[in-house]
């Protein structure tokens, strides 16, 4: 499939709506009365599609009638669903019972995506925020749960889980994209490539979500090296940006959310890299803080401008 700058699917995540309705986390148990205003707001911001991030509505937990209603209401508001991103549903969670449930949920999410006609599903190995992360101004100011990087048994369980999910997805004509995330087996460019090779399924690729690393208050791999390694395997892409600075005198780091255009990552160069590797998949614009939907819309317009230039070269 070949898209132009004008029709390339560029979609917002809906995690900024995760506290809808007030006092509840997510909107899974609600329905069209809550979903429709969100869809309308997204369409009025200039989007034609969205990523059904399950931090807002847990797509894998909707019954058949609710799932059909979700898709129907989105369509009535002029939106398609370009992808489904699952959030913090690691199939190797520290608690074995949670790991089993997460794996079952990921299988349900694949079936739900199929019911909605969605062919791209993003998954990962990151786990729910710790108390310290929840209490921090920005959750990345505190360390999260780490994969045991030297535990071969746990690593093999992760590989086996995603190979199993990949086979399920292949039967449905879907692709799975594994998200770059710090302190997991997908923690940098080389580890992500090694992991996806070990999974060994053609429909399982990578999501080089560079912002997940750039925002950390510590030394990180150069984003150019990360992307160069992951680009040939990239089948979906979360994009976001941050201001990043370090004081060489004290070693203190500072990061804060930014628009794509103004942050630390040069997305003109990043987009050129993935296009050169043959990237032809939707792009999800994410944002934390402030008016996230408006910043996402600004980022969408910026990406379309870049695409119009780079595709003409």
C-alpha positions in Angstrom: 0.0 0.0 0.0 1.3 3.4 -0.9 0.0 6.5 0.9 0.4 10.2 0.2 1.2 12.9 2.7 -2.4 13.8 2.7 -3.9 10.4 3.4 -1.2 8.7 5.5 -2.9 7.4 8.7 -1.7 9.7 11.5 -3.7 9.1 14.6 -3.8 10.2 18.2 -3.7 7.9 21.1 -6.7 8.3 23.4 -4.8 7.9 26.7 -5.5 11.5 27.5 -9.1 10.5 28.0 -8.3 7.8 30.5 -10.0 9.6 33.4 -13.3 9.7 31.6 -15.8 9.7 33.3 -14.5 11.7 36.3 -13.5 9.5 39.1 -13.1 6.3 37.0 -10.1 5.0 35.3 -11.0 4.3 31.7 -14.3 4.1 30.0 -14.7 0.3 29.4 -17.9 -0.1 31.3 -19.6 3.0 29.9 -20.8 3.1 26.3 -21.8 5.4 23.4 -22.9 8.3 25.7 -19.2 8.6 26.9 -17.5 7.4 23.7 -19.3 9.6 21.2 -18.2 13.0 22.6 -14.6 11.8 22.7 -14.8 10.6 19.1 -16.4 13.9 18.0 -13.7 15.9 19.8 -11.0 13.9 18.0 -12.6 14.4 14.6 -13.0 18.2 15.2 -9.3 18.4 16.1 -8.6 17.3 12.5 -8.1 13.5 12.8 -9.7 10.9 10.6 -8.5 7.8 12.6 -7.3 7.0 16.1 -5.3 4.4 18.0 -7.7 2.6 20.4 -5.3 2.7 23.3 -6.7 0.4 25.9 -5.8 2.7 28.8 -9.1 4.4 27.9 -11.3 1.5 26.8 -10.1 -2.0 27.3 -11.1 -3.3 23.9 -10.2 -6.9 24.9 -12.8 -6.8 27.7 -15.8 -5.5 25.6 -18.5 -8.1 24.9 -19.6 -8.6 21.3 -22.4 -6.0 21.4 -20.3 -3.3 23.1 -17.4 -4.0 20.6 -19.8 -3.6 17.7 -21.2 -0.4 19.2 -17.7 1.0 19.8 -16.8 0.6 16.1 -20.2 1.8 14.9 -20.1 5.0 17.0 -16.6 5.8 15.9 -17.7 5.4 12.2 -20.7 7.6 12.7 -18.4 10.3 14.0 -16.2 10.0 10.9 -13.3 8.1 12.4 -11.6 4.8 11.6 -9.5 2.8 14.0 -6.0 2.4 12.6 -4.4 0.4 15.4 -4.9 -1.0 18.9 -2.2 -0.3 21.5 -2.3 -2.4 24.7 -0.9 -0.7 27.8 1.1 -2.4 30.5 -0.1 -5.9 29.9 3.2 -7.8 30.1 2.8 -11.6 29.7 5.8 -12.1 32.1 4.5 -9.9 35.0 6.1 -10.6 38.3 2.9 -12.1 39.7 2.4 -15.4 37.8 -1.4 -15.1 38.1 -1.3 -11.6 36.5 1.0 -12.9 33.8 -1.5 -15.6 32.9 -4.4 -13.1 32.8 -2.3 -10.6 30.8 -1.6 -13.2 28.2 -5.3 -14.2 28.0 -6.2 -10.5 27.7 -3.7 -10.0 24.8 -5.3 -13.0 23.0 -8.8 -11.4 23.6 -7.4 -8.1 22.3 -6.4 -9.8 19.0 -9.9 -11.2 18.6 -11.4 -7.8 19.4 -9.2 -6.0 17.0 -10.3 -8.5 14.3 -13.9 -7.8 15.2 -13.2 -4.1 14.5 -11.3 -4.7 11.3 -8.0 -3.5 13.0 -4.9 -5.2 11.7 -2.1 -3.6 13.8 -1.8 -4.3 17.5 0.9 -2.9 19.7 2.1 -4.8 22.7 5.0 -4.6 25.1 6.8 -5.8 28.3 6.3 -2.8 30.5 4.3 -3.2 33.6 1.9 -1.0 35.7 3.3 2.1 37.3 4.8 1.7 40.7 3.6 3.8 43.6 6.7 6.1 43.2 5.9 6.6 39.6 2.3 7.4 40.3 3.3 10.0 42.9 6.0 11.7 40.8 5.2 14.8 38.7 6.0 12.8 35.6 6.0 9.0 36.0 9.4 8.6 34.2 11.1 10.5 37.1 11.0 7.2 39.1 12.1 3.8 38.1 9.6 1.3 37.0 9.5 -2.5 37.1 12.5 -4.0 35.4 12.7 -7.3 33.4 15.4 -9.6 35.0 17.9 -9.1 32.2 20.1 -12.0 33.3 17.3 -14.5 33.7 17.2 -16.7 30.6 14.1 -18.6 31.8 12.0 -15.5 32.1 13.4 -14.2 28.7 12.4 -17.5 27.0 8.9 -17.2 28.6 8.6 -13.7 27.0 9.7 -15.0 23.6 7.3 -18.0 23.8 4.4 -15.8 24.7 4.9 -13.4 21.8 5.5 -16.3 19.4 2.1 -17.7 20.5 0.5 -14.3 20.1 2.1 -13.9 16.7 0.7 -17.2 15.5 -2.8 -16.1 16.7 -2.4 -12.8 15.0 -1.2 -14.4 11.8 -4.4 -16.5 11.6 -6.4 -13.3 11.8 -4.3 -11.4 9.2 -2.9 -9.1 11.9 0.6 -7.8 12.7 2.0 -7.3 16.2 4.3 -4.4 17.0 6.5 -4.7 20.1 7.2 -1.4 21.9 10.6 -0.1 22.8 10.6 0.5 26.6 13.4 1.0 29.1 14.6 -1.8 31.4 12.7 -4.5 29.4 13.9 -7.0 26.9 13.0 -4.4 24.4 15.1 -1.7 26.2 17.3 -0.4 23.3 17.9 -1.0 19.6 20.1 -4.1 19.8 18.0 -5.9 22.5 14.8 -5.2 20.6 16.2 -6.6 17.3 17.5 -9.7 19.2 14.2 -10.2 20.9 12.1 -10.0 17.7 14.5 -12.4 15.9 14.1 -14.8 18.8 10.3 -14.5 18.5 10.8 -15.5 14.9 7.4 -14.6 13.4 7.2 -12.6 10.2 4.1 -10.7 11.4 5.8 -9.6 14.7 7.9 -6.5 14.4 8.9 -3.4 16.4 7.7 0.0 17.5 10.7 2.3 18.0 8.9 4.6 20.5 12.0 6.8 21.0 10.4 9.1 23.4 10.2 6.4 26.0 14.0 6.5 26.3 14.7 10.2 25.6 12.6 11.3 28.6 14.6 9.3 31.2 16.8 11.1 33.7 19.9 9.1 33.0 22.3 8.3 30.1 20.5 6.6 27.2 21.4 5.2 23.8 21.6 7.8 21.1 18.2 7.8 19.5 19.8 7.7 16.0 21.5 4.4 16.8 18.3 3.0 18.3 16.3 3.9 15.2 18.9 2.7 12.8 18.8 -0.7 14.4 15.0 -1.0 14.6 13.9 0.7 11.4 14.2 -2.5 9.2 11.8 -4.3 11.6 9.4 -1.4 12.3 5.8 -2.1 11.6 4.1 0.6 13.7 5.4 3.8 15.3 4.4 5.8 18.4 6.0 9.2 18.1 6.4 11.8 20.8 9.1 14.2 21.8 10.7 15.8 24.9 13.0 18.6 25.8 16.1 16.9 27.2 19.1 18.6 28.9 21.9 17.6 31.3 24.1 19.8 33.4 27.7 18.5 32.9 28.8 20.2 36.2 26.3 18.3 38.4 25.1 15.4 36.2 21.5 16.6 36.7 19.0 15.8 33.9 15.9 17.7 32.9 13.2 16.4 30.6 9.7 17.6 29.8 7.1 16.9 27.0 7.4 18.9 23.8 5.9 19.0 20.4 7.5 16.8 17.7 9.0 19.8 16.0 10.7 21.4 19.0 12.0 18.5 21.0 15.3 16.7 21.3 14.6 14.1 18.6 14.9 15.4 15.1 11.8 13.8 13.5 12.7 15.0 10.0 15.8 12.8 10.3 13.8 10.0 12.0 11.1 10.0 9.4 13.7 9.9 6.7 15.3 6.8 8.3 12.1 4.8 8.6 10.9 5.7 5.1 14.3 4.6 3.7 13.6 1.2 5.3 10.3 0.9 3.5 8.0 1.9 6.3 4.3 1.9 5.2 2.2 1.7 8.4 0.1 4.1 10.5 1.8 6.6 12.8 0.4 7.3 16.3 1.1 10.7 17.8 1.3 10.7 21.6 1.5 13.5 24.1 1.7 13.9 27.9 0.6 17.0 29.7 -1.2 20.1 28.7 -3.8 20.0 25.9 -2.6 16.7 24.6 -5.1 16.5 21.8 -4.2 19.9 20.4 -0.5 19.1 20.6 -1.2 15.8 18.8 -3.1 17.7 16.1 -0.1 20.1 15.7 2.2 17.1 15.5 -0.1 15.5 12.8 0.2 18.6 10.7 3.9 18.8 11.1 4.3 15.1 10.0 2.2 15.7 7.0 4.4 18.6 6.0 7.5 16.5 6.4 5.9 13.7 4.4 5.0 16.0 1.6 8.7 17.0 1.4 10.4 13.7 1.9 8.1 11.7 -0.4 8.9 14.2 -3.2 12.6 13.7 -2.9 
